[in-house]
Each structure stands twice: as C-alpha cells, then as structure tokens.
Amino acid sequence: MPPVASDATTTLQPSARHATRWLILAVICIAQLTVILDNTVLNVAIPSLTEEMGATTADVQWMINAYSLVQSGLLLTAGNSADRYGRKKMLAVGLVLFGVASLGAALAQSPGQLIAARAGMGVGGALLMTTTLAVVMQIFDDAERPKAIGIWSSVNSLGFAAGPLIGGSLLDHFWWGSLFLVNLPVAVIALAAVVTLVPESKSRGGERPDLLGALLSMIGMVGVVFAIISGPQSGWLSGRVLISAAIGLAGLAAFALWELHVPHPMLDMHFFRNRRFIGAVSGGILVAFGMGGSMFLLTQHLQLVLGYGPLDAGLRMAPLAVTVILINFTGLGVRLMPKFGTPGMIVSGMSLLAAGLAAISLLGGDSYGGMLTGLIVMGIGVALAMPTMANAIMSAIPPAKAGVGAGVNGTLMEFGQGLGVAVLGAVLNSRFVALLPLVAAGAGSLPAALARTRTDAERTAVHDAFASGIGTSQLVGAAAVFLGGLVAAILLRRAERAGPAEATPATPSGAEPAAAAAE
C-alpha cells in the first residue's frame, strides 16, 4: 500500500494517539462483533417470535433478511460516505443508529415493527462494517497493519460461531428482546471510546456525492442478495428469484457503466484492470464462498445427519472459530507473511480450507471425531487466507478510498457467502434427489422424504442419501476453493512481478490525491 502523505500521517498518528491504537482496535472490534452477531443471533429466537408475536413464516424470513439485505445494499454507499464526510464521524453515526434501532427491536410489539427496526440496524451495521476496517487502515502503519487486520478478521469468525450460542443462552434466561438489548451498553461504551480516542480522517477535496451510483449499487446488491436468500425457499427457477436476480444484475451493470463515465465515481472501475485487485477480489469471493457454503452444510450435517440439537451443533462448530482466533491473536500469520508472501499465504490458506472441507466430507460422515479434524484444518486455512485477502484488497486501493475499499471487502463477503449457500445447496439437493429410494422419489427435502417412508430401512436409506449429498457438496466446495486459491495466487504473483505500476492503480482523472487528510 502506498504510504500516506507525511502531513496526513503526522495528524493521523500523533504520539499520544498512536500509543492507543491497540485500544482503539479493541473498541472497534467490539462494535464489529455486535454487528456480526446480529446476522445470526435471531435464528434461535424463531420459535419464541412465532409464539409470542404471532409471526408467520414470511414474517420471520423478513425479520432475519431485512438486516442483511439493507446492510449489503448500503456497504459501498456507507464506505463512500465515510471517505467523504469523515470515518470517525460515520463510525459514531453508525453506533448511534445501531443502538437506537436495537432498542426499537427490543421494544417491538408487532412483526412489522421488528422488521422496520431490523432494517434500521442494517443501516447502522453497514456504516460500522466499512468504517471499522477503514479506521484500522488509518491508525496502523504497514508493519502492524497485517496483524491488526488479522485480529479484525477474527472477530468476523467469532461472531458467526458465537451468535447461536449467545442467543441460546439469553433465551434460556430472558425474553427474545434481550437479544437486542445487549447491544445498547456495547454501543454506548463504543461511542464514548470512538469520540475520545479515534482520530478523524477523510478524503481531501469536495467531491460531489455520487447519488445515482449509490442508488444503482443498492438496487443491484439488494436484488442479487434477495435472489440468493429466496432461492432455497422459493426454488431457484421461481419467478420471484429470477425477477429479483435480473433486477439485481441489471442494477449492477448500470452501476458499472455509470461509474465509468461519472467525474467522481463512488467506485473507480479502473481498479478492475489491476491484477493485484482482481486477484484479491477473486480470492476474497472464494474464501467467503467456502466459509458460507461450509457453514450452511455443517449446520445440516450436525443436526440432520449426526442428530445434534441447535445449541449442541453450535458448540461443535466452535473449534473452527477458536482456531482462527488463536492463530490471528498470536500473530502466526503475520510472522509467516515475510516467508511466503501474499500469494503464498493465500494459496496455502485456501488449500488448507479446501483440505478441511474434504476431510469433513470423507471422515466426518458418521462421527464428530473426523469432523473435528476438518474444522481445525479449516480454521488454520481461514486464519491465513482471510486477513491476507482483506489486506491485499485494501492495499490495492488508495488510502483516500479506504472506506470504499472496506465496502468492497464487505460486499465480497456478503456475495461470496450467499453464492456458497446457493451453489453448494443446489449440489446437495441434486445429489440427494438422485439417490433417494423409490418410495421417497420426488421429495425435495429431508423431512418431506422421511414423511413418505414406512420402515426403518427406508428411513435409513433416505438418511444415507442426504449424508451422501452433504459429502458431495463439501467436496465440490473444496475443489472450488482450492482452484480459486491457485487463480488468486497466480494473479497476485504476476502483479508483484509487474512492479509498482501494477501494484496500485493510478489516480483517475479529476480525482483527489491518494493520501487521506485528517481533520
């Protein structure tokens, strides 16, 4: 990443503030953790919401999806706003919005009120997702930044693993609104720390806001993400999914065309001519693909094949997150970086992630012991690849666009995870249907197939068909992640050999200098 101009560096990292950089990281990681937790924590409250609020299945789906839809649709816009108006300012605004919306969710009296509150939380979450990473880029220098990003990335893994556990524990003692009330003290403490500790930074100059670009990016992302979310329930060839996907793709295409011609683009499309950026983007999507798809498959594997309950299944998935956290907090990945380089770290991490998925498929079909080995190997791979990928993406974008870079990283995570669920879910369903015994032929899900059986032998055959479908899907995911790691590493290696001119895109005509200015 090119160094920040000396005047901006002096202002961003004076000695007093620089000494608190790790404390600042701890604060923004806590805020980040809250945002990630709310992606998964509501799943365990579905029975309570159905009973106490009279929520229908459609209501529950919207309660869960309103948050992720709004958040994914606003990531690029939120990052651009942080660059333009100030990263500290937008971080504070995000915390306030997230806290207020969480209070609204806890006090909601109807499904409609809870859906609206969850959408509001998505707005705050988008600001937090982008500004936390952008602040990390500003307060850490090149030497410490990889370790800081590794810790920040570990929080994502912890959040996805801990969501069901925390949610289940709260529901054992309190009512469903407690899932949101716990966000309030975190938001208040984080806001006070941000106001006191975090230095302000924003892009120089008075670029006009790209309002049409913001609208098109939101339409595109919401359309695509909604299609991915709706596919498993509505069917991938249903009108709802196809229309949503068409609107989303059209929106993204229009966004790309507009960004090529607008004087001050939200996302400079010339970045996509940069091999370093393309390599990091490709790898980022496939790491998220492997993580999202594997979590989707592991949950079903543990519950539907091995017979664990939701809380027990969550506990048994925890070793993956624990491994990621241990490796990144001990700085092992950072110490390996000089030896392997960015391409080597990515191909090593993604190969381990693929090996872990394959181990779960081949060794974890009948017992948890084989799965545990695969989870630990997956955790090592994620710990090596994901922070390296995020650092590569952010380093390929000028410091003045750190917020947009964080938005790109977040968008890739959302898209890759959804793609993993969609593709591996389709492989699972196809294999399952093909292997079903004649008595259950035509059933599209495990419960529907079991409902058609009459004997223990038939039920065993159905379970075996589902387990085989899970195993096949995991092997497909492993192959995709491994090949993606090779492609990403080759592109990044070529970019490194091309020299500095290829490492960072030139500043587009009419844009401000790459350095970020501090207030």
Secondary structure, DSSP 8 states (H G I E B T S, - for coil): -----HHHHHHHS-HHHHTTHHHHHHHHHHHHHHHHHHHHGGGGGHHHHHHHS---HHHHHHHHHHHHHHHHHHHHHHHHHHHHH-HHHHHHHHHHHHHHHHHHHHT--SHHHHHHHHHHHHHHHHHHHHHHHHHHHHHS-TTTHHHHHHHHHHHHHHHHHHHHHHHHHHHHHS-TTHHHHTHHHHHHHHHHHHHHH----EESS-----HHHHHHHHHHHHHHHHHHHHHHHH-TTSHHHHHHHHHHHHHHHHHHHHHHHSSS-SS-GGGGG-HHHHHHHHHHHHHHHHHHHHHHHHHHIIIIIS---HHHHHHHHHHHHHHHHHHHHTTHHHHHHHHHHHHHHHHHHHHHHHHHHHHHHHHSSS-HHHHHHHHHHHHHHHHHHHHHHHHHHHHTS-GGGHHHHHHHHHHHHHHHHHHHHHHHHHHHHHHHHHH--GGGTT--SHHHHHHT--SHHHHHHHHHHHHHHHHHHHHHHHHHHHHHHHHHHHHHHHHHHH-HHHHS----TT---SSEE--
